Amino acid sequence: MDEPARITPYRDGPYIVRGNFVITDQQGNEIDARRRTIALCRCGRSQMRPFCDGTHRLIGFRAPGEPEQPD
């Protein structure tokens, strides 16, 4: 049985996606993730978007690992 996708935001880092998922571009074309666990860029500065390349550490990106509460 395939495990459903699980997305976890890591504090000051990427979204970690595990399980059975498909990633597509805006036109619906599948992006080959090549594995069952991936890290998606959350800082917007990765050179291999949508995947994380660790740039968040270099630029001091900050974000919580839990849901943010609206002001």
Rosetta constraint file for C-alpha pairs under 8 A:
AtomPair CA 2 CA 19 HARMONIC 7.26 0.50
AtomPair CA 2 CA 20 HARMONIC 6.18 0.50
AtomPair CA 3 CA 19 HARMONIC 5.10 0.50
AtomPair CA 3 CA 20 HARMONIC 5.77 0.50
AtomPair CA 4 CA 19 HARMONIC 5.36 0.50
AtomPair CA 4 CA 20 HARMONIC 5.21 0.50
AtomPair CA 4 CA 21 HARMONIC 7.44 0.50
AtomPair CA 5 CA 17 HARMONIC 6.68 0.50
AtomPair CA 5 CA 18 HARMONIC 5.53 0.50
AtomPair CA 5 CA 19 HARMONIC 4.35 0.50
AtomPair CA 5 CA 20 HARMONIC 5.02 0.50
AtomPair CA 5 CA 21 HARMONIC 5.55 0.50
AtomPair CA 6 CA 17 HARMONIC 5.66 0.50
AtomPair CA 6 CA 18 HARMONIC 5.22 0.50
AtomPair CA 6 CA 19 HARMONIC 6.22 0.50
AtomPair CA 7 CA 15 HARMONIC 6.33 0.50
AtomPair CA 7 CA 16 HARMONIC 5.58 0.50
AtomPair CA 7 CA 17 HARMONIC 4.50 0.50
AtomPair CA 7 CA 18 HARMONIC 6.55 0.50
AtomPair CA 8 CA 15 HARMONIC 5.47 0.50
AtomPair CA 8 CA 16 HARMONIC 5.10 0.50
AtomPair CA 8 CA 17 HARMONIC 6.52 0.50
AtomPair CA 8 CA 65 HARMONIC 7.75 0.50
AtomPair CA 9 CA 13 HARMONIC 7.28 0.50
AtomPair CA 9 CA 14 HARMONIC 6.18 0.50
AtomPair CA 9 CA 15 HARMONIC 4.38 0.50
AtomPair CA 9 CA 16 HARMONIC 6.32 0.50
AtomPair CA 9 CA 64 HARMONIC 7.66 0.50
AtomPair CA 9 CA 65 HARMONIC 5.12 0.50
AtomPair CA 9 CA 66 HARMONIC 6.90 0.50
AtomPair CA 10 CA 14 HARMONIC 5.69 0.50
AtomPair CA 10 CA 15 HARMONIC 6.03 0.50
AtomPair CA 10 CA 16 HARMONIC 7.14 0.50
AtomPair CA 10 CA 64 HARMONIC 7.20 0.50
AtomPair CA 10 CA 65 HARMONIC 4.73 0.50
AtomPair CA 11 CA 62 HARMONIC 7.31 0.50
AtomPair CA 11 CA 63 HARMONIC 5.63 0.50
AtomPair CA 11 CA 64 HARMONIC 4.64 0.50
AtomPair CA 11 CA 65 HARMONIC 3.96 0.50
AtomPair CA 11 CA 66 HARMONIC 7.69 0.50
AtomPair CA 12 CA 56 HARMONIC 7.32 0.50
AtomPair CA 12 CA 57 HARMONIC 7.94 0.50
AtomPair CA 12 CA 61 HARMONIC 5.77 0.50
AtomPair CA 12 CA 62 HARMONIC 4.42 0.50
AtomPair CA 12 CA 63 HARMONIC 4.66 0.50
AtomPair CA 12 CA 64 HARMONIC 6.29 0.50
AtomPair CA 12 CA 65 HARMONIC 7.31 0.50
AtomPair CA 13 CA 41 HARMONIC 7.81 0.50
AtomPair CA 13 CA 42 HARMONIC 6.77 0.50
AtomPair CA 13 CA 43 HARMONIC 7.58 0.50
AtomPair CA 13 CA 56 HARMONIC 6.26 0.50
AtomPair CA 13 CA 57 HARMONIC 7.67 0.50
AtomPair CA 13 CA 61 HARMONIC 7.30 0.50
AtomPair CA 13 CA 62 HARMONIC 7.49 0.50
AtomPair CA 13 CA 63 HARMONIC 7.17 0.50
AtomPair CA 14 CA 39 HARMONIC 5.75 0.50
AtomPair CA 14 CA 40 HARMONIC 5.45 0.50
AtomPair CA 14 CA 41 HARMONIC 5.10 0.50
AtomPair CA 14 CA 42 HARMONIC 5.07 0.50
AtomPair CA 14 CA 43 HARMONIC 7.51 0.50
AtomPair CA 14 CA 52 HARMONIC 6.40 0.50
AtomPair CA 15 CA 39 HARMONIC 5.56 0.50
AtomPair CA 15 CA 40 HARMONIC 5.04 0.50
AtomPair CA 15 CA 41 HARMONIC 6.67 0.50
AtomPair CA 15 CA 42 HARMONIC 6.53 0.50
AtomPair CA 16 CA 37 HARMONIC 7.02 0.50
AtomPair CA 16 CA 38 HARMONIC 5.76 0.50
AtomPair CA 16 CA 39 HARMONIC 4.52 0.50
AtomPair CA 16 CA 40 HARMONIC 6.33 0.50
AtomPair CA 17 CA 36 HARMONIC 7.87 0.50
AtomPair CA 17 CA 37 HARMONIC 5.52 0.50
AtomPair CA 17 CA 38 HARMONIC 5.28 0.50
AtomPair CA 17 CA 39 HARMONIC 6.24 0.50
AtomPair CA 17 CA 40 HARMONIC 7.42 0.50
AtomPair CA 18 CA 36 HARMONIC 5.77 0.50
AtomPair CA 18 CA 37 HARMONIC 4.40 0.50
AtomPair CA 18 CA 38 HARMONIC 6.69 0.50
AtomPair CA 19 CA 36 HARMONIC 5.63 0.50
AtomPair CA 19 CA 37 HARMONIC 6.70 0.50
AtomPair CA 20 CA 36 HARMONIC 6.81 0.50
AtomPair CA 21 CA 36 HARMONIC 7.77 0.50
AtomPair CA 22 CA 30 HARMONIC 6.99 0.50
AtomPair CA 22 CA 31 HARMONIC 7.69 0.50
AtomPair CA 23 CA 30 HARMONIC 5.77 0.50
AtomPair CA 23 CA 31 HARMONIC 5.41 0.50
AtomPair CA 23 CA 32 HARMONIC 7.39 0.50
AtomPair CA 23 CA 33 HARMONIC 7.35 0.50
AtomPair CA 24 CA 28 HARMONIC 5.14 0.50
AtomPair CA 24 CA 29 HARMONIC 5.13 0.50
AtomPair CA 24 CA 30 HARMONIC 4.24 0.50
AtomPair CA 24 CA 31 HARMONIC 5.26 0.50
AtomPair CA 25 CA 29 HARMONIC 5.43 0.50
AtomPair CA 25 CA 30 HARMONIC 6.54 0.50
AtomPair CA 25 CA 31 HARMONIC 6.76 0.50
AtomPair CA 33 CA 38 HARMONIC 7.21 0.50
AtomPair CA 38 CA 51 HARMONIC 7.43 0.50
AtomPair CA 39 CA 51 HARMONIC 5.77 0.50
AtomPair CA 39 CA 52 HARMONIC 5.44 0.50
AtomPair CA 40 CA 49 HARMONIC 7.49 0.50
AtomPair CA 40 CA 50 HARMONIC 5.62 0.50
AtomPair CA 40 CA 51 HARMONIC 4.35 0.50
AtomPair CA 40 CA 52 HARMONIC 5.05 0.50
AtomPair CA 41 CA 45 HARMONIC 7.65 0.50
AtomPair CA 41 CA 46 HARMONIC 6.35 0.50
AtomPair CA 41 CA 49 HARMONIC 6.33 0.50
AtomPair CA 41 CA 50 HARMONIC 5.69 0.50
AtomPair CA 41 CA 51 HARMONIC 5.18 0.50
AtomPair CA 41 CA 52 HARMONIC 4.21 0.50
AtomPair CA 41 CA 53 HARMONIC 7.55 0.50
AtomPair CA 42 CA 52 HARMONIC 7.61 0.50
AtomPair CA 43 CA 55 HARMONIC 7.95 0.50
AtomPair CA 43 CA 56 HARMONIC 5.88 0.50
AtomPair CA 43 CA 61 HARMONIC 6.25 0.50
AtomPair CA 44 CA 49 HARMONIC 7.68 0.50
AtomPair CA 45 CA 49 HARMONIC 7.95 0.50
AtomPair CA 45 CA 55 HARMONIC 6.40 0.50
AtomPair CA 45 CA 56 HARMONIC 7.25 0.50
AtomPair CA 46 CA 50 HARMONIC 7.67 0.50
AtomPair CA 46 CA 51 HARMONIC 7.13 0.50
AtomPair CA 46 CA 52 HARMONIC 5.73 0.50
AtomPair CA 46 CA 53 HARMONIC 5.48 0.50
AtomPair CA 46 CA 54 HARMONIC 7.19 0.50
AtomPair CA 46 CA 55 HARMONIC 5.70 0.50
AtomPair CA 46 CA 56 HARMONIC 7.73 0.50
AtomPair CA 47 CA 53 HARMONIC 6.81 0.50
AtomPair CA 48 CA 52 HARMONIC 6.73 0.50
AtomPair CA 48 CA 53 HARMONIC 6.51 0.50
AtomPair CA 54 CA 58 HARMONIC 7.51 0.50
AtomPair CA 55 CA 59 HARMONIC 6.43 0.50
AtomPair CA 56 CA 60 HARMONIC 6.03 0.50
AtomPair CA 56 CA 61 HARMONIC 4.99 0.50
AtomPair CA 57 CA 61 HARMONIC 6.50 0.50
AtomPair CA 64 CA 68 HARMONIC 7.14 0.50
